[in-house]
Amino acid sequence: MNIESIAERVEKIDSGYYRATGITENISYTHEGHQKIEKSESESFWFRHRGRCIQAIIRNFPSEAIADVGGGNGKVSRMIQGMGVESLLIEPVQYATDVAWKNGQKYLIQGTMESSGIKAGSLPAIGLFDVLEHIKNDTDFLRQVHTALTPGGILYLTVPAYQFLYSNFDSSVGHFRRYRLRELKDKMWQAGFQVEFASYLFLPLPLPMLIRKMRKQPVAVTPSDHVKTNTFLGKVLLFILSPERVFIQRKWKVPLGSSCILVARKKLV
């Protein structure tokens, strides 16, 4: 992957590691967020299930290379690498890109799409995995993503679902909103995309999340906020959720859940 042919405003730090030279916009994310989430990404049933569903949509709608925009510590980017697909991590926080580099991410840019000067029509696919909810002007950002994609390019996306589930926890981690699929599809259309697949995920979670919200649970973000995969409860939850992965693999839709997953394509004309 030739990063300098993709991004106009970057400087080389190491082979495959670049830093944006433009001005990075204000990012709605807690300063300690990446440090706090690093352990959860490896141990949480939630991240495990989401990762498997992301793999399923990438296999259903393949691309030769994917830019993981706002991909944090690079967990998903390295998963994509492991699938034999070239992966570029674009992430503004240096702590996160350093962790990703140390853990084997081959290509990365510390910066944003804007600050690194991503060229129009330069990327065959972009992943926004729980990123859009952190963007204040989300439709404008989707238009920026649309511009960066090649004709026929693919957008893979996950976001938290249902505004009625918005809680102090969402606010504490820098979320502006949660989404319904209909609203998400409308925003895709406004930005120039054609939606090819859309579904909810985590069907069992809205009710316990609503109960937690009503009880006004503490908002601190800690690894304990995610049930560990290797615990009895974590294994039970993964077992309950396993049919969702089959649904996604077969391009069937899950009727409701605490997250949305979507694939859209930049129209050829």
Secondary structure, DSSP 4 states (H G I P E B T S, - for coil): --GGGTBSSEEEEETTEEEE-SPPPP--S-TTHHHHHHHHHHHBHHHHHHHHHHHHHHHHS--SEEEEET-TTSHHHHHHHHTT-EEEEEES-HHHHHHHHHTT--EEEES-TTTTTBPTT-EEEEEEES-GGG-SSHHHHHHHHHHHEEEEEEEEEEEEB-GGG--HHHHHTT----B-HHHHHHHHHHHTEEEEEEEEE-TTSHHHHHHHHHHT------GGGS-BTTSHHHHHHHHHHHHHHHHHHTT---S--SEEEEEEEE---
